[in-house]
Amino acid sequence: MHYKTIKLSDVWRTCNKIRSAIFRVNLNLWDHYLPLDPEKNCVISESKFCSVLSGPLKSVIGLSEQEIADLADYFRVQDGRILYTQFCEVIQNNIPNFSTNKPLVTGLEWEDPMQVNRLSITEERRLNLLITKMAVQVNMKKLVLKPYFQDYELVSKNVGTVTIAHFARILTYLGILVSAEDFNLLVKKYLKDSYTLNYVAFIAAIDASVDYMDKHGMLDLGGDLHAQFPGRLIDAELPKLPRPEIGKILAASIFGKQTTFHPALEIPKQSQDLITIMRTIQKHIISNRLRVNEFFRDFDPLHTGKVTVSQFHRGLDALGISCTNKLFLSLPEIEAIMVQYRDPSDPMRVCWKTFEDDVDQVFTVKELEKCPCLDVISPPRAVSELPQKGGKVWQQVSSQTRDLCEEALMKVKHRTMKRAIMLKPLFGDYDTHNNGHVTRSQMRQCISSNGILLSGEELYALEERFNDDLGFNYFWFLREVEPKRHELPLFTGFISDMKKLNAPKPPKPVERNEKDIVMVLAKIKSKVVRERIRLLEFLRDFDRHNEEVMSRQDFKRAIDNCKLDLTEGEFETLFEVFGSIKRCDCVDYKRFENVVEEAFTQSCLDRAPLIMPIQHVPTNDCERNFLNFEERKTMCIALQKLAKKPEQEMNLMAVLEDFDRTKCGTVSQQQLLKTLAVRGMMNMISRSEFDIICKGFGFRRGLRDEVDYRAFIKALDILYATNKYLPF
């Protein structure tokens, strides 16, 4: 039989709803129900009772049909009518009359400037510890708190109070770091007028704590606590209630079926050793690219390299939170780290700087500049191959389970390759966070939905291998099931080309011109005269002690700064000729500079005033425009042919200057050919003679050979004026 049970809580909720509406609009239910009962029988029919609540009072009270039916069922008598008088008494006669009550608060409590709120015993203890720690920081920094609060009071005209936001800004400005829970505790203690804080009482509590510690000799001259009084100040870590479930694993897995909270399967949790804990932290640091210094330096404003135990614990908690994953450390593991890095002179502090140095070894080795030949592997192999937390060591699993896992992998691999099944999209639909893990049931659904039939033992073997604390790692599973052929990266050829490009060039054989000191000096003098270079300005910067000698390396760097473009063979020739006699592996640069300066003038002219100095004339001759005997003879005949038409008649210079827009004195071979063709002179010589002329008057301009047309025109003018052949 189906029926509905009327609950008293539902009826009373409806009555409270009616009572609140009556209290809001000052409504009287008797005025609506008494006219419906003229005989004063205290009962009316159900239709009349419901017509009042669903008629004129529906917009005021807002009851639903179900709530009206529940009220009628609750106040119904045996004959089916409704006892409305009891309903009106329940609603109307329970309205409190506040005018008959005496005032509980007189307002005298708020007139006391030291008035604070009352807290529980546990909160008072936490507040005392917080005030003591803040007093130590204030005393260490030699801060005077009152002026910071009085500046706000002068503007707002408050009497000993500041707003909560301004109180928080003052603490942050003073460098007093308070957590959110501690700040809420301060607000709860010193709150006044619902939005201001009694800073006078707060400052008085800080001063009283400082006076107590100073009176009992707990502070040293620097304002810090003495190390010989570790028990004088209670740590902020409050004792917790016993938790018997910590350290127990109340779940077991039997071929994929979990049995939760089974007393016969309770297994004690094994804590990791310190080396494994540190490697886990290092793997978390390098995976998320975190800096340990960022999480601890705010707790150490004086840069002592030490923080308190509670601050170190908070720093580790902040270090474990990242944008992609989170590092979970249990309380015994954190305590093991604290014991390892505890300050030997002060057991209340932890050396966080040493902890940072040990963790940062995953990136590089400290003081690497002292060992430049050391090969650093980042991250270390022990960190990169660290197994995932929650997974089993596969070598320690029974051989039967490993054989089952291999058979299951071969079955899945054979089925996926034969039917061309793509498992990754199916797993990706369940992996909404893209962390490479799905649940065990989702893994079974993905495998069974593709028609891959595996037994329960085989599925359990797969879970033993690929399960960890996040679930089933399907990335590793697909790496075994869907092997890809080895493909060479696209940038392999680029890397080989760059290696060839950056490889050291083989030494070139030394030519005969590089060993001739006369040709080397002629090359240097030509460069100096053309570009007006003062070698002494580049050389004396490397002679710091004015010894007029310098090492070969410094001499080579100075010459390279001059842009003389000397080869290694020419440098060796200069080292051999201008090497210092008194000092080995040094160059007498002063003598070298005097020899080069002869291109402009001669030395010791004051002893021979009648000598006229001759300036060095640079030449453009090089190996590219060198002509042998036959070529010189051919060029002389060609020039004799062209000299029959003088420049005054042909005006070659005007045409060539039009081609030379930059006025550098050279044109290309095609432009010279066009000029001779325009003036009708190209038919006087052959193509081979033209090529020899271009080679004889050639000039290296950038990356191409051009023709010095000014020297070419000048040679034609000389031949026309002298009217005789050039000497062979």
Secondary structure, DSSP 8 states (H G I E B T S, - for coil): -------HHHHHHHHHHHHHHHHHHT--SHHHHGGG-TT--S-B-HHHHHHHHHTTTHHHH---HHHHHHHHHHTB-TTS-B-HHHHHHHHHTT---GGGS--S--S-GGG-TT------HHHHHHHHHHHHHHHHHHHHHT---HHHHHHHHHHH--SSEEEHHHHHHHHHHTT----HHHHHHHHHHHEETTTEEEHHHHHHHHHHHHHHHHHTT-B-TTSSB-TT-TTSS--S-------TTTTEE-EEEETTEEEES-GGG-EE-----HHHHHHHHHHHHHHHT--THHHHGGG-TT--S-EEHHHHHHHHHHHHB-SS-B----HHHHHHHHHHTB-SS-TTEE-HHHHHHHHGGGT--TTGGG-TT----SS-HHHHT---TT---GGGS-HHHHHHHHHHHHHHHHHHHHHT---HHHHHHH-TT-SSEE-HHHHHHHHHHTT----HHHHHHHHHHHEETTEEEHHHHHHHHS-------TTHHHHHHHHHHHS--------HHHH-HHHHHHHHHHHHHHHT--HHHHHGGG-TT--S-EEHHHHHHHHHHTT----HHHHHHHHHHSB-SSSTTEE-HHHHHHHHHTTT--TTGGG-TT------------STT---HHHHHHHHHHHHHHTTS-HHHH-HHHHHHHH-TT--SEE-HHHHHHHHHHTT-GGGS-HHHHHHHHHHTEEEETTEEEEEHHHHHHHHHHHHHH-S----
